[in-house]
Amino acid sequence: MKKQFPDKLNITLTCASGVEKVLKSELKRLGYQDAPVINGALNLQGTAEDVARLNVFLRTADRVYINVARFAVDDFDVLFERVKSVRWEDFLPEDARVIVNGKCVKSKLFAVSACQSLIKKAIADRLCGVYGLNRLYETGAEYQIDFSLFKDEITLNINTSGAGLHKRGYRDMVGIAPIKETLASALVLFSDFYHERPFADLFCGSGTIAIETARIALNIAGGVGRKFAFNDWKNFDQKIFDRVFSEAKDGEKRERKLNLFASDIDPKAIKLAKRHAERAGVADKIKFSVSDVKNFKCDLSGGTIVSNPPYGERVYDKKEAEECYKSLGNVYRQLDNWSCFVITSAQNFERHFGKKCDRERKLYNSNKECRFYYYYKDNKK
Ligand SMILES: C[S@@+](CC[C@H](N)C(=O)[O-])C[C@H]1O[C@@H](n2cnc3c(N)ncnc32)[C@H](O)[C@@H]1O
């Protein structure tokens, strides 16, 4: 019989800094109660089925890892012996192509490439011993081992996702300063959006926030349009994946009627956004238009704006960005009982928007520190 993964796995989920809370809520909704945060990552115990579920369903996690070891280390001999003592054969078949990547932060062992080669050698020694090989042939599927050495403690993880989970598969061309799909989803999940209410992104660019909103509203799981590293692993029972995938497809609510609006001043951006929405399977759910923010009007009440306007740093200068915030504030105040959620790195956003926010949250967009401003319904004056 083909060797399968162990029954109990330590699973580690990474996400952007500031997003942990919404990821925890996602986990709760999927039925996972407890996921303590260690070094910025969420940890839980599960099975191979959980690995598949988390990859397919989660919207805000960056990657799903199997954690295989965590120990203190400050010299190369200990690193080699401890890595070699890990039961790699439980996860890696004899033809595994082993790729080791990682980082060293505030640790005595600080040379990443030296750690990388030593870890790879220790894994190879272990597997050759167990499988009776004179060397690793590496003719099979790729297994990425990620290590993180932080303050002389190393964590060794197997990456089950492959490419980051923000790569949903629908965005094939790059617009101006696009936001990651995982962060876009987090913004919508932090907001008060509900599928029966209107929604608008008035700076939609390549469409990411509106597309993620549509997928949330239609209950289309985060990872249904892509493959994962474990799909290539012969020791990962693909029937498990098929089951989880069917569960995700069965849960979709594609028949829902939505009122989603997405606009941008740039016609090229709207063309791209429409293309991405088409590829994401939600083109008929979003009303796209080329429009300056200042012209937005909507007769519907009780909606939600979630937007990522220009920050005034790259393509648009500071003055143009400030004009956008001012127009957004004016538009928001004309709408009937809408809320508004805006991410920007601009320090003076509230002044130009014309109102102090109800609350704010620190988030990072492509490593840039930003604030996510909340303006709730019925609180506009
Ligand atoms: C940071 S980008 C948004 C990126 C988008 N979230 C994405 O994922 O592609 C800001 C967008 O604001 C648009 N923009 C700039 N000034 C505008 C205005 N006055 N009205 C509407 N859109 C504007 C730009 O064309 C640009 O696409």
The ligand as a Gaussian input file, in Angstrom:
#p B3LYP/6-31G(d) Opt

LIG

0 1
 C       -3.997000      51.781000      -5.318000
 S       -4.827000      51.690000      -6.859000
 C       -6.078000      50.492000      -6.545000
 C       -5.590000      49.101000      -6.801000
 C       -6.655000      48.048000      -6.646000
 N       -7.064000      47.882000      -5.258000
 C       -6.179000      46.730000      -7.246000
 O       -6.116000      45.721000      -6.529000
 O       -5.826000      46.716000      -8.431000
 C       -5.704000      53.190000      -6.892000
 C       -6.624000      53.368000      -8.097000
 O       -7.278000      54.626000      -7.963000
 C       -7.578000      55.087000      -9.262000
 N       -7.882000      56.552000      -9.207000
 C       -7.034000      57.576000      -9.069000
 N       -7.719000      58.753000      -8.998000
 C       -9.028000      58.447000      -9.086000
 C      -10.223000      59.205000      -9.062000
 N      -10.196000      60.533000      -8.936000
 N      -11.394000      58.553000      -9.158000
 C      -11.450000      57.199000      -9.286000
 N      -10.322000      56.429000      -9.340000
 C       -9.141000      57.031000      -9.217000
 C       -6.340000      54.733000     -10.062000
 O       -6.629000      54.675000     -11.447000
 C       -5.935000      53.383000      -9.454000
 O       -6.418000      52.320000     -10.232000

